[in-house]
């Protein structure tokens, strides 16, 4: 499964929003990061997963994951 690009994208997004200035406390920073995560979720929520058939087949091979993955059929 390819995750590096997604993780790097999130990290880059976090760097952009935290560059904007000083934060009065840690809670303010956490709120800003939470808001950014909700924006990213809205953006990525309905995107198709690339190579999903391949990923699905690999997950189906693991008996522990087989039942959990069933609901994500496309």
N, CA, C and O atoms as a Maestro MAE file, in Angstrom:
{
 s_m_m2io_version
 :::
 2.0.0
}

f_m_ct {
 s_m_title
 :::
 protein
 m_atom[296] {
  # First column is atom index #
  i_m_mmod_type
  r_m_x_coord
  r_m_y_coord
  r_m_z_coord
  i_m_residue_number
  s_m_chain_name
  s_m_pdb_residue_name
  s_m_pdb_atom_name
  i_m_atomic_number
  :::
  1 25 0.845 -1.178 0.000 1 A "UNK " " N  " 7
  2 3 0.000 0.000 0.000 1 A "UNK " " CA " 6
  3 2 0.893 1.244 0.000 1 A "UNK " " C  " 6
  4 15 1.918 1.292 0.681 1 A "UNK " " O  " 8
  5 25 0.491 2.220 -0.757 2 A "UNK " " N  " 7
  6 3 1.263 3.443 -0.859 2 A "UNK " " CA " 6
  7 2 0.749 4.456 0.160 2 A "UNK " " C  " 6
  8 15 -0.399 4.894 0.086 2 A "UNK " " O  " 8
  9 25 1.601 4.822 1.106 3 A "UNK " " N  " 7
  10 3 1.192 5.794 2.113 3 A "UNK " " CA " 6
  11 2 2.130 6.981 2.181 3 A "UNK " " C  " 6
  12 15 1.773 8.016 2.743 3 A "UNK " " O  " 8
  13 25 3.303 6.856 1.631 4 A "UNK " " N  " 7
  14 3 4.303 7.908 1.782 4 A "UNK " " CA " 6
  15 2 3.800 9.242 1.256 4 A "UNK " " C  " 6
  16 15 3.956 10.259 1.933 4 A "UNK " " O  " 8
  17 25 3.206 9.272 0.077 5 A "UNK " " N  " 7
  18 3 2.730 10.534 -0.479 5 A "UNK " " CA " 6
  19 2 1.641 11.150 0.383 5 A "UNK " " C  " 6
  20 15 1.629 12.364 0.582 5 A "UNK " " O  " 8
  21 25 0.738 10.346 0.891 6 A "UNK " " N  " 7
  22 3 -0.337 10.867 1.738 6 A "UNK " " CA " 6
  23 2 0.224 11.433 3.036 6 A "UNK " " C  " 6
  24 15 -0.177 12.510 3.477 6 A "UNK " " O  " 8
  25 25 1.149 10.707 3.641 7 A "UNK " " N  " 7
  26 3 1.752 11.175 4.898 7 A "UNK " " CA " 6
  27 2 2.536 12.457 4.657 7 A "UNK " " C  " 6
  28 15 2.438 13.400 5.442 7 A "UNK " " O  " 8
  29 25 3.306 12.499 3.589 8 A "UNK " " N  " 7
  30 3 4.070 13.703 3.271 8 A "UNK " " CA " 6
  31 2 3.150 14.883 2.988 8 A "UNK " " C  " 6
  32 15 3.465 16.016 3.353 8 A "UNK " " O  " 8
  33 25 2.036 14.635 2.352 9 A "UNK " " N  " 7
  34 3 1.076 15.696 2.077 9 A "UNK " " CA " 6
  35 2 0.502 16.273 3.368 9 A "UNK " " C  " 6
  36 15 0.378 17.489 3.510 9 A "UNK " " O  " 8
  37 25 0.157 15.400 4.300 10 A "UNK " " N  " 7
  38 3 -0.370 15.864 5.591 10 A "UNK " " CA " 6
  39 2 0.702 16.646 6.338 10 A "UNK " " C  " 6
  40 15 0.427 17.718 6.877 10 A "UNK " " O  " 8
  41 25 1.914 16.122 6.375 11 A "UNK " " N  " 7
  42 3 3.004 16.826 7.060 11 A "UNK " " CA " 6
  43 2 3.259 18.195 6.445 11 A "UNK " " C  " 6
  44 15 3.466 19.173 7.162 11 A "UNK " " O  " 8
  45 25 3.244 18.264 5.127 12 A "UNK " " N  " 7
  46 3 3.439 19.535 4.441 12 A "UNK " " CA " 6
  47 2 2.328 20.517 4.792 12 A "UNK " " C  " 6
  48 15 2.580 21.701 5.017 12 A "UNK " " O  " 8
  49 25 1.121 20.022 4.835 13 A "UNK " " N  " 7
  50 3 -0.022 20.859 5.182 13 A "UNK " " CA " 6
  51 2 0.106 21.392 6.611 13 A "UNK " " C  " 6
  52 15 -0.195 22.556 6.876 13 A "UNK " " O  " 8
  53 25 0.550 20.537 7.520 14 A "UNK " " N  " 7
  54 3 0.756 20.964 8.912 14 A "UNK " " CA " 6
  55 2 1.847 22.033 8.997 14 A "UNK " " C  " 6
  56 15 1.710 23.004 9.741 14 A "UNK " " O  " 8
  57 25 2.927 21.854 8.236 15 A "UNK " " N  " 7
  58 3 4.003 22.851 8.256 15 A "UNK " " CA " 6
  59 2 3.498 24.203 7.765 15 A "UNK " " C  " 6
  60 15 3.864 25.242 8.315 15 A "UNK " " O  " 8
  61 25 2.658 24.192 6.729 16 A "UNK " " N  " 7
  62 3 2.135 25.447 6.193 16 A "UNK " " CA " 6
  63 2 1.299 26.196 7.218 16 A "UNK " " C  " 6
  64 15 1.451 27.407 7.372 16 A "UNK " " O  " 8
  65 25 0.422 25.494 7.917 17 A "UNK " " N  " 7
  66 3 -0.459 26.196 8.859 17 A "UNK " " CA " 6
  67 2 0.262 26.591 10.139 17 A "UNK " " C  " 6
  68 15 -0.147 27.546 10.800 17 A "UNK " " O  " 8
  69 25 1.320 25.884 10.504 18 A "UNK " " N  " 7
  70 3 2.028 26.242 11.737 18 A "UNK " " CA " 6
  71 2 3.089 27.314 11.510 18 A "UNK " " C  " 6
  72 15 3.595 27.879 12.479 18 A "UNK " " O  " 8
  73 25 3.439 27.609 10.264 19 A "UNK " " N  " 7
  74 3 4.407 28.663 9.947 19 A "UNK " " CA " 6
  75 2 3.845 30.055 10.220 19 A "UNK " " C  " 6
  76 15 4.608 31.009 10.371 19 A "UNK " " O  " 8
  77 25 2.559 30.178 10.282 20 A "UNK " " N  " 7
  78 3 1.912 31.488 10.269 20 A "UNK " " CA " 6
  79 2 2.161 32.326 11.515 20 A "UNK " " C  " 6
  80 15 1.836 33.513 11.521 20 A "UNK " " O  " 8
  81 25 2.715 31.760 12.545 21 A "UNK " " N  " 7
  82 3 3.006 32.595 13.698 21 A "UNK " " CA " 6
  83 2 3.130 31.813 14.984 21 A "UNK " " C  " 6
  84 15 3.061 30.584 15.009 21 A "UNK " " O  " 8
  85 25 3.315 32.566 16.051 22 A "UNK " " N  " 7
  86 3 3.460 31.964 17.373 22 A "UNK " " CA " 6
  87 2 2.081 31.625 17.926 22 A "UNK " " C  " 6
  88 15 1.079 32.242 17.566 22 A "UNK " " O  " 8
  89 25 2.055 30.648 18.793 23 A "UNK " " N  " 7
  90 3 0.802 30.223 19.400 23 A "UNK " " CA " 6
  91 2 0.867 30.513 20.894 23 A "UNK " " C  " 6
  92 15 1.887 30.261 21.535 23 A "UNK " " O  " 8
  93 25 -0.219 31.042 21.448 24 A "UNK " " N  " 7
  94 3 -0.205 31.403 22.865 24 A "UNK " " CA " 6
  95 2 -0.013 30.199 23.791 24 A "UNK " " C  " 6
  96 15 0.547 30.326 24.880 24 A "UNK " " O  " 8
  97 25 -0.479 29.041 23.349 25 A "UNK " " N  " 7
  98 3 -0.308 27.829 24.157 25 A "UNK " " CA " 6
  99 2 -0.438 26.600 23.263 25 A "UNK " " C  " 6
  100 15 -0.769 26.705 22.082 25 A "UNK " " O  " 8
  101 25 -0.174 25.450 23.841 26 A "UNK " " N  " 7
  102 3 -0.212 24.203 23.080 26 A "UNK " " CA " 6
  103 2 -1.621 23.893 22.582 26 A "UNK " " C  " 6
  104 15 -1.793 23.345 21.493 26 A "UNK " " O  " 8
  105 25 -2.615 24.242 23.372 27 A "UNK " " N  " 7
  106 3 -4.006 23.974 22.996 27 A "UNK " " CA " 6
  107 2 -4.391 24.718 21.710 27 A "UNK " " C  " 6
  108 15 -5.133 24.186 20.884 27 A "UNK " " O  " 8
  109 25 -3.895 25.929 21.544 28 A "UNK " " N  " 7
  110 3 -4.179 26.700 20.330 28 A "UNK " " CA " 6
  111 2 -3.603 25.996 19.099 28 A "UNK " " C  " 6
  112 15 -4.245 25.935 18.051 28 A "UNK " " O  " 8
  113 25 -2.409 25.476 19.237 29 A "UNK " " N  " 7
  114 3 -1.782 24.738 18.134 29 A "UNK " " CA " 6
  115 2 -2.574 23.479 17.807 29 A "UNK " " C  " 6
  116 15 -2.811 23.179 16.637 29 A "UNK " " O  " 8
  117 25 -2.982 22.743 18.836 30 A "UNK " " N  " 7
  118 3 -3.754 21.516 18.609 30 A "UNK " " CA " 6
  119 2 -5.084 21.809 17.926 30 A "UNK " " C  " 6
  120 15 -5.528 21.038 17.076 30 A "UNK " " O  " 8
  121 25 -5.720 22.913 18.291 31 A "UNK " " N  " 7
  122 3 -6.985 23.289 17.639 31 A "UNK " " CA " 6
  123 2 -6.765 23.588 16.165 31 A "UNK " " C  " 6
  124 15 -7.564 23.189 15.318 31 A "UNK " " O  " 8
  125 25 -5.682 24.290 15.860 32 A "UNK " " N  " 7
  126 3 -5.379 24.614 14.464 32 A "UNK " " CA " 6
  127 2 -5.117 23.345 13.652 32 A "UNK " " C  " 6
  128 15 -5.598 23.215 12.526 32 A "UNK " " O  " 8
  129 25 -4.356 22.413 14.223 33 A "UNK " " N  " 7
  130 3 -4.082 21.157 13.521 33 A "UNK " " CA " 6
  131 2 -5.358 20.340 13.344 33 A "UNK " " C  " 6
  132 15 -5.549 19.702 12.309 33 A "UNK " " O  " 8
  133 25 -6.228 20.359 14.345 34 A "UNK " " N  " 7
  134 3 -7.510 19.656 14.230 34 A "UNK " " CA " 6
  135 2 -8.339 20.241 13.085 34 A "UNK " " C  " 6
  136 15 -8.914 19.496 12.292 34 A "UNK " " O  " 8
  137 25 -8.401 21.555 12.998 35 A "UNK " " N  " 7
  138 3 -9.158 22.190 11.913 35 A "UNK " " CA " 6
  139 2 -8.576 21.827 10.551 35 A "UNK " " C  " 6
  140 15 -9.317 21.614 9.592 35 A "UNK " " O  " 8
  141 25 -7.259 21.760 10.468 36 A "UNK " " N  " 7
  142 3 -6.634 21.383 9.194 36 A "UNK " " CA " 6
  143 2 -6.965 19.941 8.830 36 A "UNK " " C  " 6
  144 15 -7.219 19.635 7.665 36 A "UNK " " O  " 8
  145 25 -6.963 19.058 9.820 37 A "UNK " " N  " 7
  146 3 -7.316 17.660 9.564 37 A "UNK " " CA " 6
  147 2 -8.741 17.552 9.050 37 A "UNK " " C  " 6
  148 15 -9.009 16.768 8.139 37 A "UNK " " O  " 8
  149 25 -9.664 18.328 9.619 38 A "UNK " " N  " 7
  150 3 -11.051 18.260 9.146 38 A "UNK " " CA " 6
  151 2 -11.157 18.769 7.709 38 A "UNK " " C  " 6
  152 15 -11.948 18.241 6.928 38 A "UNK " " O  " 8
  153 25 -10.371 19.787 7.348 39 A "UNK " " N  " 7
  154 3 -10.367 20.269 5.961 39 A "UNK " " CA " 6
  155 2 -9.823 19.202 5.013 39 A "UNK " " C  " 6
  156 15 -10.375 18.981 3.936 39 A "UNK " " O  " 8
  157 25 -8.745 18.547 5.417 40 A "UNK " " N  " 7
  158 3 -8.167 17.492 4.581 40 A "UNK " " CA " 6
  159 2 -9.131 16.323 4.438 40 A "UNK " " C  " 6
  160 15 -9.231 15.729 3.365 40 A "UNK " " O  " 8
  161 25 -9.834 15.992 5.503 41 A "UNK " " N  " 7
  162 3 -10.803 14.895 5.449 41 A "UNK " " CA " 6
  163 2 -11.899 15.200 4.426 41 A "UNK " " C  " 6
  164 15 -12.277 14.329 3.642 41 A "UNK " " O  " 8
  165 25 -12.405 16.424 4.434 42 A "UNK " " N  " 7
  166 3 -13.443 16.802 3.467 42 A "UNK " " CA " 6
  167 2 -12.912 16.686 2.036 42 A "UNK " " C  " 6
  168 15 -13.626 16.264 1.127 42 A "UNK " " O  " 8
  169 25 -11.656 17.067 1.858 43 A "UNK " " N  " 7
  170 3 -11.050 17.039 0.527 43 A "UNK " " CA " 6
  171 2 -10.832 15.608 0.036 43 A "UNK " " C  " 6
  172 15 -11.057 15.321 -1.140 43 A "UNK " " O  " 8
  173 25 -10.402 14.717 0.914 44 A "UNK " " N  " 7
  174 3 -10.001 13.370 0.518 44 A "UNK " " CA " 6
  175 2 -11.059 12.308 0.736 44 A "UNK " " C  " 6
  176 15 -10.888 11.175 0.287 44 A "UNK " " O  " 8
  177 25 -12.131 12.637 1.401 45 A "UNK " " N  " 7
  178 3 -13.102 11.630 1.831 45 A "UNK " " CA " 6
  179 2 -13.673 10.794 0.689 45 A "UNK " " C  " 6
  180 15 -13.796 9.578 0.836 45 A "UNK " " O  " 8
  181 25 -14.016 11.388 -0.412 46 A "UNK " " N  " 7
  182 3 -14.693 10.657 -1.486 46 A "UNK " " CA " 6
  183 2 -13.787 10.299 -2.657 46 A "UNK " " C  " 6
  184 15 -14.277 9.926 -3.723 46 A "UNK " " O  " 8
  185 25 -12.505 10.404 -2.479 47 A "UNK " " N  " 7
  186 3 -11.580 10.049 -3.554 47 A "UNK " " CA " 6
  187 2 -11.465 8.536 -3.682 47 A "UNK " " C  " 6
  188 15 -11.461 7.825 -2.677 47 A "UNK " " O  " 8
  189 25 -11.372 8.049 -4.894 48 A "UNK " " N  " 7
  190 3 -11.152 6.606 -5.057 48 A "UNK " " CA " 6
  191 2 -9.735 6.235 -4.622 48 A "UNK " " C  " 6
  192 15 -8.809 7.039 -4.734 48 A "UNK " " O  " 8
  193 25 -9.583 5.036 -4.138 49 A "UNK " " N  " 7
  194 3 -8.277 4.553 -3.699 49 A "UNK " " CA " 6
  195 2 -7.594 3.904 -4.895 49 A "UNK " " C  " 6
  196 15 -8.140 2.992 -5.515 49 A "UNK " " O  " 8
  197 25 -6.392 4.386 -5.214 50 A "UNK " " N  " 7
  198 3 -5.692 3.823 -6.369 50 A "UNK " " CA " 6
  199 2 -5.264 2.390 -6.071 50 A "UNK " " C  " 6
  200 15 -4.848 2.063 -4.960 50 A "UNK " " O  " 8
  201 25 -5.377 1.558 -7.080 51 A "UNK " " N  " 7
  202 3 -5.017 0.135 -6.985 51 A "UNK " " CA " 6
  203 2 -5.799 -0.591 -5.898 51 A "UNK " " C  " 6
  204 15 -5.276 -1.509 -5.266 51 A "UNK " " O  " 8
  205 25 -7.050 -0.189 -5.675 52 A "UNK " " N  " 7
  206 3 -7.837 -0.781 -4.592 52 A "UNK " " CA " 6
  207 2 -8.011 -2.287 -4.770 52 A "UNK " " C  " 6
  208 15 -7.994 -3.021 -3.782 52 A "UNK " " O  " 8
  209 25 -8.176 -2.758 -5.988 53 A "UNK " " N  " 7
  210 3 -8.365 -4.199 -6.209 53 A "UNK " " CA " 6
  211 2 -7.144 -4.977 -5.717 53 A "UNK " " C  " 6
  212 15 -7.291 -6.019 -5.077 53 A "UNK " " O  " 8
  213 25 -5.962 -4.487 -6.008 54 A "UNK " " N  " 7
  214 3 -4.738 -5.137 -5.550 54 A "UNK " " CA " 6
  215 2 -4.639 -5.110 -4.023 54 A "UNK " " C  " 6
  216 15 -4.330 -6.123 -3.395 54 A "UNK " " O  " 8
  217 25 -4.902 -3.955 -3.442 55 A "UNK " " N  " 7
  218 3 -4.856 -3.820 -1.981 55 A "UNK " " CA " 6
  219 2 -5.881 -4.735 -1.339 55 A "UNK " " C  " 6
  220 15 -5.586 -5.423 -0.362 55 A "UNK " " O  " 8
  221 25 -7.082 -4.740 -1.889 56 A "UNK " " N  " 7
  222 3 -8.162 -5.572 -1.337 56 A "UNK " " CA " 6
  223 2 -7.787 -7.056 -1.360 56 A "UNK " " C  " 6
  224 15 -8.024 -7.772 -0.387 56 A "UNK " " O  " 8
  225 25 -7.212 -7.508 -2.454 57 A "UNK " " N  " 7
  226 3 -6.784 -8.909 -2.550 57 A "UNK " " CA " 6
  227 2 -5.723 -9.246 -1.509 57 A "UNK " " C  " 6
  228 15 -5.746 -10.327 -0.922 57 A "UNK " " O  " 8
  229 25 -4.808 -8.333 -1.284 58 A "UNK " " N  " 7
  230 3 -3.772 -8.570 -0.281 58 A "UNK " " CA " 6
  231 2 -4.368 -8.615 1.124 58 A "UNK " " C  " 6
  232 15 -3.959 -9.437 1.944 58 A "UNK " " O  " 8
  233 25 -5.321 -7.746 1.402 59 A "UNK " " N  " 7
  234 3 -5.966 -7.746 2.719 59 A "UNK " " CA " 6
  235 2 -6.838 -8.982 2.913 59 A "UNK " " C  " 6
  236 15 -6.946 -9.502 4.023 59 A "UNK " " O  " 8
  237 25 -7.455 -9.447 1.841 60 A "UNK " " N  " 7
  238 3 -8.301 -10.645 1.925 60 A "UNK " " CA " 6
  239 2 -7.505 -11.895 2.275 60 A "UNK " " C  " 6
  240 15 -8.063 -12.858 2.800 60 A "UNK " " O  " 8
  241 25 -6.224 -11.888 1.991 61 A "UNK " " N  " 7
  242 3 -5.394 -13.054 2.314 61 A "UNK " " CA " 6
  243 2 -5.202 -13.216 3.822 61 A "UNK " " C  " 6
  244 15 -4.925 -14.315 4.302 61 A "UNK " " O  " 8
  245 25 -5.347 -12.140 4.550 62 A "UNK " " N  " 7
  246 3 -5.182 -12.193 6.007 62 A "UNK " " CA " 6
  247 2 -6.538 -12.483 6.641 62 A "UNK " " C  " 6
  248 15 -7.457 -11.669 6.548 62 A "UNK " " O  " 8
  249 25 -6.661 -13.622 7.275 63 A "UNK " " N  " 7
  250 3 -7.938 -14.043 7.865 63 A "UNK " " CA " 6
  251 2 -8.431 -13.070 8.935 63 A "UNK " " C  " 6
  252 15 -9.639 -12.914 9.116 63 A "UNK " " O  " 8
  253 25 -7.520 -12.418 9.640 64 A "UNK " " N  " 7
  254 3 -7.911 -11.471 10.683 64 A "UNK " " CA " 6
  255 2 -8.561 -10.214 10.106 64 A "UNK " " C  " 6
  256 15 -9.392 -9.588 10.765 64 A "UNK " " O  " 8
  257 25 -8.193 -9.849 8.899 65 A "UNK " " N  " 7
  258 3 -8.695 -8.620 8.289 65 A "UNK " " CA " 6
  259 2 -9.862 -8.845 7.339 65 A "UNK " " C  " 6
  260 15 -10.574 -7.900 6.998 65 A "UNK " " O  " 8
  261 25 -10.060 -10.059 6.918 66 A "UNK " " N  " 7
  262 3 -11.038 -10.373 5.874 66 A "UNK " " CA " 6
  263 2 -12.430 -9.808 6.181 66 A "UNK " " C  " 6
  264 15 -13.042 -9.181 5.317 66 A "UNK " " O  " 8
  265 25 -12.927 -10.020 7.377 67 A "UNK " " N  " 7
  266 3 -14.269 -9.551 7.745 67 A "UNK " " CA " 6
  267 2 -14.335 -8.031 7.826 67 A "UNK " " C  " 6
  268 15 -15.345 -7.431 7.457 67 A "UNK " " O  " 8
  269 25 -13.279 -7.416 8.299 68 A "UNK " " N  " 7
  270 3 -13.275 -5.965 8.448 68 A "UNK " " CA " 6
  271 2 -13.274 -5.253 7.099 68 A "UNK " " C  " 6
  272 15 -13.825 -4.160 6.972 68 A "UNK " " O  " 8
  273 25 -12.665 -5.864 6.105 69 A "UNK " " N  " 7
  274 3 -12.503 -5.233 4.802 69 A "UNK " " CA " 6
  275 2 -13.751 -5.393 3.934 69 A "UNK " " C  " 6
  276 15 -13.936 -4.632 2.984 69 A "UNK " " O  " 8
  277 25 -14.602 -6.359 4.239 70 A "UNK " " N  " 7
  278 3 -15.788 -6.631 3.411 70 A "UNK " " CA " 6
  279 2 -16.632 -5.390 3.152 70 A "UNK " " C  " 6
  280 15 -17.148 -5.218 2.048 70 A "UNK " " O  " 8
  281 25 -16.781 -4.525 4.146 71 A "UNK " " N  " 7
  282 3 -17.661 -3.361 3.991 71 A "UNK " " CA " 6
  283 2 -17.098 -2.305 3.042 71 A "UNK " " C  " 6
  284 15 -17.809 -1.367 2.681 71 A "UNK " " O  " 8
  285 25 -15.843 -2.439 2.635 72 A "UNK " " N  " 7
  286 3 -15.223 -1.453 1.759 72 A "UNK " " CA " 6
  287 2 -15.156 -1.899 0.308 72 A "UNK " " C  " 6
  288 15 -14.265 -1.474 -0.427 72 A "UNK " " O  " 8
  289 25 -16.067 -2.734 -0.109 73 A "UNK " " N  " 7
  290 3 -16.083 -3.172 -1.502 73 A "UNK " " CA " 6
  291 2 -16.535 -2.032 -2.389 73 A "UNK " " C  " 6
  292 15 -17.425 -1.262 -2.029 73 A "UNK " " O  " 8
  293 25 -15.921 -1.933 -3.536 74 A "UNK " " N  " 7
  294 3 -16.314 -0.921 -4.533 74 A "UNK " " CA " 6
  295 2 -16.939 -1.599 -5.707 74 A "UNK " " C  " 6
  296 15 -17.342 -0.934 -6.661 74 A "UNK " " O  " 8
  :::
 }
 m_bond[295] {
  # First column is bond index #
  i_m_from
  i_m_to
  i_m_order
  :::
  1 1 2 1
  2 2 3 1
  3 3 4 2
  4 3 5 1
  5 5 6 1
  6 6 7 1
  7 7 8 2
  8 7 9 1
  9 9 10 1
  10 10 11 1
  11 11 12 2
  12 11 13 1
  13 13 14 1
  14 14 15 1
  15 15 16 2
  16 15 17 1
  17 17 18 1
  18 18 19 1
  19 19 20 2
  20 19 21 1
  21 21 22 1
  22 22 23 1
  23 23 24 2
  24 23 25 1
  25 25 26 1
  26 26 27 1
  27 27 28 2
  28 27 29 1
  29 29 30 1
  30 30 31 1
  31 31 32 2
  32 31 33 1
  33 33 34 1
  34 34 35 1
  35 35 36 2
  36 35 37 1
  37 37 38 1
  38 38 39 1
  39 39 40 2
  40 39 41 1
  41 41 42 1
  42 42 43 1
  43 43 44 2
  44 43 45 1
  45 45 46 1
  46 46 47 1
  47 47 48 2
  48 47 49 1
  49 49 50 1
  50 50 51 1
  51 51 52 2
  52 51 53 1
  53 53 54 1
  54 54 55 1
  55 55 56 2
  56 55 57 1
  57 57 58 1
  58 58 59 1
  59 59 60 2
  60 59 61 1
  61 61 62 1
  62 62 63 1
  63 63 64 2
  64 63 65 1
  65 65 66 1
  66 66 67 1
  67 67 68 2
  68 67 69 1
  69 69 70 1
  70 70 71 1
  71 71 72 2
  72 71 73 1
  73 73 74 1
  74 74 75 1
  75 75 76 2
  76 75 77 1
  77 77 78 1
  78 78 79 1
  79 79 80 2
  80 79 81 1
  81 81 82 1
  82 82 83 1
  83 83 84 2
  84 83 85 1
  85 85 86 1
  86 86 87 1
  87 87 88 2
  88 87 89 1
  89 89 90 1
  90 90 91 1
  91 91 92 2
  92 91 93 1
  93 93 94 1
  94 94 95 1
  95 95 96 2
  96 95 97 1
  97 97 98 1
  98 98 99 1
  99 99 100 2
  100 99 101 1
  101 101 102 1
  102 102 103 1
  103 103 104 2
  104 103 105 1
  105 105 106 1
  106 106 107 1
  107 107 108 2
  108 107 109 1
  109 109 110 1
  110 110 111 1
  111 111 112 2
  112 111 113 1
  113 113 114 1
  114 114 115 1
  115 115 116 2
  116 115 117 1
  117 117 118 1
  118 118 119 1
  119 119 120 2
  120 119 121 1
  121 121 122 1
  122 122 123 1
  123 123 124 2
  124 123 125 1
  125 125 126 1
  126 126 127 1
  127 127 128 2
  128 127 129 1
  129 129 130 1
  130 130 131 1
  131 131 132 2
  132 131 133 1
  133 133 134 1
  134 134 135 1
  135 135 136 2
  136 135 137 1
  137 137 138 1
  138 138 139 1
  139 139 140 2
  140 139 141 1
  141 141 142 1
  142 142 143 1
  143 143 144 2
  144 143 145 1
  145 145 146 1
  146 146 147 1
  147 147 148 2
  148 147 149 1
  149 149 150 1
  150 150 151 1
  151 151 152 2
  152 151 153 1
  153 153 154 1
  154 154 155 1
  155 155 156 2
  156 155 157 1
  157 157 158 1
  158 158 159 1
  159 159 160 2
  160 159 161 1
  161 161 162 1
  162 162 163 1
  163 163 164 2
  164 163 165 1
  165 165 166 1
  166 166 167 1
  167 167 168 2
  168 167 169 1
  169 169 170 1
  170 170 171 1
  171 171 172 2
  172 171 173 1
  173 173 174 1
  174 174 175 1
  175 175 176 2
  176 175 177 1
  177 177 178 1
  178 178 179 1
  179 179 180 2
  180 179 181 1
  181 181 182 1
  182 182 183 1
  183 183 184 2
  184 183 185 1
  185 185 186 1
  186 186 187 1
  187 187 188 2
  188 187 189 1
  189 189 190 1
  190 190 191 1
  191 191 192 2
  192 191 193 1
  193 193 194 1
  194 194 195 1
  195 195 196 2
  196 195 197 1
  197 197 198 1
  198 198 199 1
  199 199 200 2
  200 199 201 1
  201 201 202 1
  202 202 203 1
  203 203 204 2
  204 203 205 1
  205 205 206 1
  206 206 207 1
  207 207 208 2
  208 207 209 1
  209 209 210 1
  210 210 211 1
  211 211 212 2
  212 211 213 1
  213 213 214 1
  214 214 215 1
  215 215 216 2
  216 215 217 1
  217 217 218 1
  218 218 219 1
  219 219 220 2
  220 219 221 1
  221 221 222 1
  222 222 223 1
  223 223 224 2
  224 223 225 1
  225 225 226 1
  226 226 227 1
  227 227 228 2
  228 227 229 1
  229 229 230 1
  230 230 231 1
  231 231 232 2
  232 231 233 1
  233 233 234 1
  234 234 235 1
  235 235 236 2
  236 235 237 1
  237 237 238 1
  238 238 239 1
  239 239 240 2
  240 239 241 1
  241 241 242 1
  242 242 243 1
  243 243 244 2
  244 243 245 1
  245 245 246 1
  246 246 247 1
  247 247 248 2
  248 247 249 1
  249 249 250 1
  250 250 251 1
  251 251 252 2
  252 251 253 1
  253 253 254 1
  254 254 255 1
  255 255 256 2
  256 255 257 1
  257 257 258 1
  258 258 259 1
  259 259 260 2
  260 259 261 1
  261 261 262 1
  262 262 263 1
  263 263 264 2
  264 263 265 1
  265 265 266 1
  266 266 267 1
  267 267 268 2
  268 267 269 1
  269 269 270 1
  270 270 271 1
  271 271 272 2
  272 271 273 1
  273 273 274 1
  274 274 275 1
  275 275 276 2
  276 275 277 1
  277 277 278 1
  278 278 279 1
  279 279 280 2
  280 279 281 1
  281 281 282 1
  282 282 283 1
  283 283 284 2
  284 283 285 1
  285 285 286 1
  286 286 287 1
  287 287 288 2
  288 287 289 1
  289 289 290 1
  290 290 291 1
  291 291 292 2
  292 291 293 1
  293 293 294 1
  294 294 295 1
  295 295 296 2
  :::
 }
}
